[in-house]
Amino acid sequence: NSQPLNEIEANQLKEALVTLGRFKGMPQFNWISEITTRLESQFSLQSVNREIIHFEHNEFLKGLDFLSPIYHAITYRKVIEVEYQGFKQASPLVYIFHPQLLKQYNNRWFLIGLINESETLTNLSLDRIIGIRELNGYPYTESKEDFSELYEDVIGVSIPKGNLPQKIRIKIDKDLAPYIFSKPIHGSQRIIDKEDLIIELELHINYELISLIMSHGEGLEVLSPAELRETLIRKFEIIRNKYD
């Protein structure tokens, strides 16, 4: 309303514009470039020409072009047709899909939703989508799941059917301990033995959790449950055999 910004307000707005600028280039945020230019001009804000914050983002990842139409479909509760070919599928499949959530994990995007006439959630990797189109005449089904609660005990996006969260005890190598203590594996992590460096997590056991544990190599030893420990033993044995 023609009132000049004071110094604090101007700095806050500049900081917000710098943060928003990190989203430039992502399809659903094309409006950022336009609004940034308008705000800088209207309030005589000096542009920040150097990067001072850097988010992890792979701009070359396949499927990013689908972010915008999927975002739109979720926002306005639209049913879409998805042509999809998973890594293990010999040919593409076509799903009538009720999109519910876009979720990013490990620098990849996933679409979570319902295949038509199914109540079971399915997740599709955006980099395996071949094409999508909006469908008219299909009533949209909204999942009854609370996604914040659903993914509270999950690393990644996959939740095996019938799999309940389990208490997982892990012994940490002393050289890795400072890293794991300062950057917990999950929010449920708690130290149960400071002397022996043992932590406990409560999580669904899924592919992403197993991959994360394996990524730390000899730095972590799963003590329980036995099922997870045996799975890791088999996987490490397969890896060892490849080097014989």
KEKE-3310 file (N, C-alpha, C; in steps of 0.2 Angstrom, whole numbers, plus 5000, padded with zeros to 4 digits):
npx = (5004:5009:5018:5034:5047:5054:5071:5073:5062:5064:5076:5071:5063:5072:5079:5069:5067:5079:5079:5067:5072:5080:5071:5069:5067:5061:5047:5034:5036:5037:5033:5040:5051:5045:5038:5048:5056:5047:5045:5057:5059:5048:5050:5063:5074:5090:5097:5103:5118:5126:5127:5120:5114:5111:5102:5100:5098:5093:5094:5094:5087:5076:5059:5055:5047:5035:5031:5023:5010:5006:5006:4996:4985:4984:4981:4969:4961:4960:4958:4970:4978:4991:5005:5017:5032:5040:5057:5058:5049:5044:5037:5027:5014:4997:4989:4974:4974:4973:4979:4988:4999:5015:5031:5048:5063:5079:5084:5075:5059:5043:5027:5012:4998:4981:4977:4964:4949:4955:4960:4972:4987:4999:5015:5024:5038:5044:5053:5051:5039:5031:5021:5007:4990:4976:4960:4943:4927:4929:4926:4935:4944:4948:4961:4960:4970:4981:4994:5005:5006:5006:5019:5027:5035:5044:5057:5060:5049:5042:5031:5030:5017:5007:5017:5023:5029:5045:5056:5072:5089:5105:5122:5135:5150:5164:5171:5161:5151:5150:5145:5133:5126:5125:5118:5104:5098:5085:5070:5065:5076:5086:5098:5103:5113:5127:5140:5143:5139:5126:5111:5093:5079:5063:5055:5047:5053:5060:5065:5072:5077:5086:5095:5100:5106:5116:5124:5132:5141:5154:5153:5141:5132:5118:5109:5097:5080:5081:5077:5080:5094:5098:5094:5103:5116:5115:5115:5127:5135:5133:5139:5152:5155:5156:5168:5177)
npy = (4994:5006:5009:5011:4998:4993:4991:4979:4971:4972:4964:4952:4949:4948:4937:4927:4927:4922:4909:4904:4905:4894:4884:4887:4882:4870:4861:4864:4876:4887:4900:4907:4914:4925:4931:4934:4944:4954:4958:4962:4973:4981:4984:4988:4980:4973:4962:4945:4939:4928:4911:4906:4897:4879:4867:4849:4843:4835:4840:4833:4822:4809:4811:4823:4832:4828:4832:4844:4842:4831:4837:4846:4838:4831:4842:4847:4836:4826:4812:4802:4795:4784:4779:4767:4759:4748:4744:4730:4726:4720:4726:4742:4746:4752:4762:4767:4780:4787:4800:4804:4809:4817:4812:4814:4805:4801:4809:4806:4806:4801:4795:4793:4783:4778:4764:4762:4756:4750:4748:4749:4757:4762:4765:4774:4777:4792:4793:4782:4783:4785:4792:4803:4807:4818:4812:4813:4811:4801:4798:4805:4796:4798:4794:4787:4787:4794:4803:4808:4802:4789:4788:4790:4780:4775:4773:4780:4775:4764:4752:4737:4724:4720:4722:4727:4741:4738:4735:4739:4735:4741:4740:4752:4756:4763:4774:4778:4782:4796:4802:4796:4799:4812:4814:4807:4791:4789:4798:4790:4785:4781:4781:4766:4760:4768:4765:4753:4758:4756:4758:4760:4758:4761:4755:4751:4737:4738:4739:4751:4754:4743:4745:4757:4754:4745:4754:4759:4750:4741:4749:4748:4736:4725:4720:4715:4714:4696:4692:4703:4704:4691:4693:4703:4697:4687:4695:4702:4691:4687:4698:4697:4685:4689:4694:4684)
npz = (5000:4996:5006:5012:5014:5030:5036:5042:5037:5023:5022:5027:5017:5006:5010:5009:4995:4991:4995:4989:4976:4974:4970:4957:4940:4942:4937:4943:4948:4940:4941:4950:4945:4939:4949:4958:4950:4950:4963:4967:4959:4963:4976:4976:4978:4980:4970:4975:4969:4971:4976:4991:4998:4996:4990:4989:4973:4958:4943:4931:4932:4926:4922:4929:4922:4924:4936:4937:4931:4939:4952:4950:4947:4960:4968:4963:4964:4953:4942:4934:4919:4919:4910:4913:4916:4926:4933:4932:4923:4907:4897:4895:4907:4909:4920:4928:4938:4955:4961:4976:4984:4982:4984:4990:4990:4993:4983:4972:4965:4970:4966:4975:4977:4972:4962:4951:4958:4968:4985:4990:4993:4981:4975:4963:4953:4947:4937:4930:4924:4908:4902:4905:4907:4910:4915:4911:4918:4927:4944:4958:4970:4986:4997:5013:5022:5034:5029:5035:5047:5042:5036:5046:5053:5044:5033:5017:5004:5003:5010:5016:5014:5027:5036:5051:5062:5069:5083:5082:5085:5085:5084:5084:5076:5084:5077:5068:5076:5081:5070:5067:5079:5078:5067:5066:5061:5060:5066:5077:5084:5098:5111:5119:5125:5130:5132:5125:5113:5107:5098:5097:5086:5079:5067:5050:5042:5027:5010:5008:5021:5023:5013:5017:5029:5024:5017:5026:5028:5037:5048:5055:5065:5065:5078:5082:5075:5073:5060:5051:5053:5048:5035:5031:5033:5023:5011:5012:5011:4998:4992:4996:4989:4976:4975:4976)
capx = (5000:5014:5022:5041:5049:5060:5077:5072:5057:5068:5081:5068:5060:5077:5081:5064:5068:5085:5077:5063:5076:5082:5066:5069:5069:5057:5041:5028:5038:5039:5030:5045:5056:5041:5036:5055:5058:5042:5046:5064:5058:5043:5053:5070:5078:5096:5098:5109:5120:5130:5123:5122:5111:5111:5098:5101:5092:5096:5089:5094:5083:5070:5052:5053:5042:5028:5029:5018:5003:5004:5005:4990:4980:4983:4978:4962:4958:4959:4960:4975:4980:4998:5009:5022:5036:5045:5063:5057:5043:5046:5033:5024:5007:4993:4985:4970:4977:4970:4986:4987:5005:5021:5036:5055:5067:5086:5085:5071:5052:5038:5020:5009:4991:4977:4975:4957:4945:4959:4960:4979:4991:5004:5020:5027:5044:5042:5058:5049:5033:5032:5017:5001:4985:4970:4954:4937:4922:4931:4926:4941:4944:4953:4963:4958:4976:4985:5001:5010:5006:5008:5026:5031:5039:5046:5062:5059:5042:5039:5028:5028:5010:5007:5023:5022:5035:5049:5061:5078:5094:5111:5129:5139:5158:5166:5173:5155:5146:5148:5141:5126:5123:5124:5113:5101:5096:5077:5068:5064:5083:5088:5104:5101:5119:5132:5147:5144:5137:5120:5105:5087:5075:5057:5053:5046:5059:5059:5071:5076:5081:5091:5100:5104:5111:5122:5128:5137:5146:5156:5151:5135:5130:5112:5109:5090:5078:5085:5075:5084:5101:5099:5094:5110:5121:5114:5117:5134:5139:5133:5144:5159:5157:5157:5175:5181)
capy = (5000:5012:5010:5008:4992:4995:4987:4972:4968:4971:4959:4946:4947:4946:4930:4923:4926:4918:4902:4902:4904:4887:4880:4889:4876:4864:4863:4867:4882:4892:4907:4910:4919:4931:4935:4937:4950:4959:4960:4965:4979:4985:4986:4991:4975:4972:4954:4942:4936:4922:4906:4906:4890:4875:4861:4844:4842:4832:4843:4829:4816:4808:4812:4829:4835:4826:4835:4849:4840:4827:4841:4849:4832:4830:4848:4848:4829:4823:4805:4802:4788:4783:4774:4765:4753:4747:4741:4723:4725:4719:4731:4747:4745:4758:4762:4773:4781:4792:4802:4806:4812:4817:4811:4813:4801:4799:4813:4804:4808:4795:4796:4788:4784:4772:4761:4762:4751:4747:4752:4748:4762:4760:4770:4774:4781:4797:4792:4776:4785:4786:4797:4804:4812:4818:4809:4816:4807:4797:4801:4804:4793:4800:4789:4788:4787:4800:4801:4810:4796:4783:4787:4792:4774:4772:4776:4779:4776:4757:4749:4730:4723:4716:4723:4732:4743:4733:4738:4737:4737:4742:4742:4756:4756:4770:4779:4780:4784:4803:4804:4793:4802:4819:4814:4800:4787:4791:4801:4786:4783:4782:4777:4762:4758:4773:4762:4748:4761:4753:4762:4757:4762:4758:4756:4746:4734:4738:4739:4757:4753:4738:4749:4763:4750:4742:4759:4761:4744:4738:4753:4746:4729:4724:4714:4712:4707:4691:4692:4708:4702:4686:4696:4707:4692:4684:4700:4703:4685:4688:4703:4694:4680:4692:4696:4678)
capz = (5000:4995:5012:5011:5019:5034:5034:5044:5032:5017:5023:5027:5010:5002:5012:5007:4988:4989:4997:4983:4970:4974:4966:4950:4935:4944:4933:4946:4952:4935:4943:4955:4942:4937:4955:4961:4947:4951:4970:4967:4956:4966:4983:4975:4982:4977:4969:4977:4963:4972:4980:4999:5001:4990:4991:4985:4968:4952:4938:4925:4933:4921:4925:4932:4918:4926:4943:4937:4930:4944:4957:4948:4948:4967:4971:4961:4964:4946:4940:4928:4916:4919:4907:4917:4915:4931:4931:4931:4918:4900:4893:4899:4909:4909:4926:4930:4945:4959:4964:4983:4987:4979:4990:4987:4994:4990:4977:4967:4966:4969:4966:4979:4975:4972:4956:4950:4961:4973:4991:4992:4990:4976:4974:4956:4953:4942:4932:4926:4920:4901:4900:4909:4904:4914:4913:4913:4919:4933:4951:4961:4976:4991:5002:5020:5026:5036:5026:5040:5052:5038:5034:5052:5055:5037:5029:5010:5002:5002:5016:5014:5016:5033:5040:5057:5064:5074:5087:5079:5089:5081:5087:5080:5077:5088:5072:5065:5081:5081:5064:5068:5085:5076:5061:5067:5055:5060:5072:5083:5086:5105:5113:5125:5129:5128:5133:5119:5107:5104:5097:5095:5081:5078:5060:5046:5038:5020:5005:5009:5027:5022:5009:5021:5034:5021:5015:5031:5028:5043:5053:5059:5066:5067:5083:5082:5075:5069:5053:5048:5054:5043:5028:5030:5032:5016:5006:5013:5009:4991:4989:4997:4984:4970:4975:4976)
cpx = (5004:5018:5029:5042:5054:5065:5076:5067:5060:5073:5077:5065:5066:5079:5076:5065:5074:5083:5072:5067:5079:5077:5066:5071:5064:5050:5035:5029:5040:5038:5035:5049:5052:5040:5043:5057:5053:5043:5052:5063:5053:5046:5060:5075:5084:5096:5104:5112:5124:5125:5125:5118:5110:5108:5100:5096:5096:5092:5089:5090:5077:5064:5050:5048:5035:5026:5023:5011:5001:5002:4998:4984:4979:4979:4971:4958:4956:4962:4965:4976:4988:5001:5015:5026:5042:5051:5062:5052:5046:5043:5029:5017:5004:4988:4980:4971:4974:4976:4984:4993:5011:5026:5043:5059:5074:5086:5080:5064:5048:5031:5016:5001:4987:4976:4967:4954:4949:4959:4968:4983:4997:5009:5023:5032:5043:5047:5056:5042:5035:5027:5011:4996:4979:4964:4948:4932:4923:4930:4932:4940:4950:4955:4962:4964:4978:4992:5007:5011:5009:5016:5031:5036:5042:5052:5061:5051:5039:5037:5026:5021:5011:5013:5022:5029:5038:5054:5068:5084:5101:5117:5133:5146:5159:5168:5166:5150:5145:5144:5134:5122:5121:5118:5110:5098:5088:5076:5066:5070:5084:5094:5101:5107:5125:5139:5148:5141:5131:5114:5099:5082:5068:5054:5050:5052:5057:5066:5075:5080:5087:5097:5104:5108:5117:5126:5133:5142:5148:5155:5145:5134:5123:5112:5102:5086:5082:5083:5079:5091:5102:5099:5100:5115:5121:5117:5124:5138:5139:5138:5151:5160:5158:5165:5180:5185)
cpy = (5006:5014:5007:5002:4995:4990:4980:4968:4967:4965:4952:4944:4945:4939:4925:4922:4922:4911:4900:4901:4897:4882:4882:4883:4870:4866:4866:4874:4888:4899:4910:4915:4925:4935:4938:4944:4956:4962:4964:4972:4984:4988:4988:4986:4973:4964:4951:4937:4929:4917:4906:4900:4886:4868:4856:4843:4840:4834:4838:4822:4815:4809:4818:4833:4834:4829:4840:4846:4835:4832:4844:4844:4831:4836:4848:4841:4826:4816:4806:4795:4789:4777:4773:4759:4753:4744:4734:4721:4725:4724:4736:4744:4752:4757:4768:4774:4787:4795:4805:4811:4811:4817:4810:4809:4800:4802:4810:4805:4802:4798:4791:4789:4777:4770:4760:4756:4747:4751:4752:4753:4759:4766:4769:4779:4786:4795:4786:4777:4787:4792:4797:4808:4812:4815:4812:4810:4801:4800:4800:4801:4795:4795:4791:4788:4794:4799:4803:4805:4790:4782:4789:4786:4771:4776:4775:4779:4769:4754:4742:4728:4718:4717:4729:4735:4738:4737:4735:4739:4736:4744:4746:4756:4763:4775:4782:4784:4792:4805:4802:4797:4809:4820:4807:4797:4788:4794:4797:4784:4785:4778:4773:4760:4763:4769:4757:4751:4758:4757:4757:4761:4758:4759:4750:4743:4734:4739:4745:4757:4749:4742:4754:4759:4748:4748:4761:4755:4742:4742:4752:4738:4728:4718:4711:4716:4702:4690:4697:4706:4696:4689:4700:4702:4689:4689:4702:4697:4685:4692:4700:4689:4683:4694:4690:4677)
cpz = (5000:5001:5011:5016:5023:5033:5036:5039:5025:5017:5023:5020:5005:5003:5009:4999:4986:4990:4991:4977:4969:4970:4959:4945:4937:4941:4936:4949:4946:4937:4947:4951:4940:4944:4958:4957:4949:4958:4970:4964:4960:4973:4982:4979:4978:4976:4972:4972:4965:4977:4987:5002:4995:4993:4986:4979:4961:4946:4932:4926:4929:4925:4928:4928:4920:4933:4942:4936:4936:4950:4956:4949:4955:4970:4969:4960:4957:4945:4934:4925:4916:4915:4910:4916:4921:4928:4929:4926:4911:4896:4898:4901:4909:4915:4926:4937:4948:4963:4971:4985:4982:4985:4987:4992:4990:4983:4971:4970:4965:4970:4970:4978:4975:4964:4956:4953:4966:4979:4994:4989:4986:4975:4967:4956:4947:4936:4928:4923:4913:4899:4905:4905:4909:4911:4916:4914:4924:4940:4955:4968:4980:4996:5009:5025:5028:5034:5031:5045:5048:5037:5040:5054:5049:5035:5021:5009:5002:5009:5014:5017:5022:5038:5045:5059:5069:5077:5084:5083:5085:5085:5082:5081:5080:5083:5069:5070:5081:5075:5065:5074:5083:5071:5062:5061:5055:5067:5078:5086:5093:5107:5119:5128:5126:5128:5127:5113:5103:5104:5096:5091:5081:5071:5056:5043:5031:5016:5007:5016:5026:5018:5013:5026:5030:5018:5020:5032:5035:5049:5058:5059:5069:5072:5083:5078:5071:5062:5049:5048:5049:5036:5026:5029:5025:5011:5006:5010:5001:4988:4990:4991:4977:4969:4976:4970)
residu = (ASN:SER:GLN:PRO:LEU:ASN:GLU:ILE:GLU:ALA:ASN:GLN:LEU:LYS:GLU:ALA:LEU:VAL:THR:LEU:GLY:ARG:PHE:LYS:GLY:MET:PRO:GLN:PHE:ASN:TRP:ILE:SER:GLU:ILE:THR:THR:ARG:LEU:GLU:SER:GLN:PHE:SER:LEU:GLN:SER:VAL:ASN:ARG:GLU:ILE:ILE:HIS:PHE:GLU:HIS:ASN:GLU:PHE:LEU:LYS:GLY:LEU:ASP:PHE:LEU:SER:PRO:ILE:TYR:HIS:ALA:ILE:THR:TYR:ARG:LYS:VAL:ILE:GLU:VAL:GLU:TYR:GLN:GLY:PHE:LYS:GLN:ALA:SER:PRO:LEU:VAL:TYR:ILE:PHE:HIS:PRO:GLN:LEU:LEU:LYS:GLN:TYR:ASN:ASN:ARG:TRP:PHE:LEU:ILE:GLY:LEU:ILE:ASN:GLU:SER:GLU:THR:LEU:THR:ASN:LEU:SER:LEU:ASP:ARG:ILE:ILE:GLY:ILE:ARG:GLU:LEU:ASN:GLY:TYR:PRO:TYR:THR:GLU:SER:LYS:GLU:ASP:PHE:SER:GLU:LEU:TYR:GLU:ASP:VAL:ILE:GLY:VAL:SER:ILE:PRO:LYS:GLY:ASN:LEU:PRO:GLN:LYS:ILE:ARG:ILE:LYS:ILE:ASP:LYS:ASP:LEU:ALA:PRO:TYR:ILE:PHE:SER:LYS:PRO:ILE:HIS:GLY:SER:GLN:ARG:ILE:ILE:ASP:LYS:GLU:ASP:LEU:ILE:ILE:GLU:LEU:GLU:LEU:HIS:ILE:ASN:TYR:GLU:LEU:ILE:SER:LEU:ILE:MET:SER:HIS:GLY:GLU:GLY:LEU:GLU:VAL:LEU:SER:PRO:ALA:GLU:LEU:ARG:GLU:THR:LEU:ILE:ARG:LYS:PHE:GLU:ILE:ILE:ARG:ASN:LYS:TYR:ASP)
# end
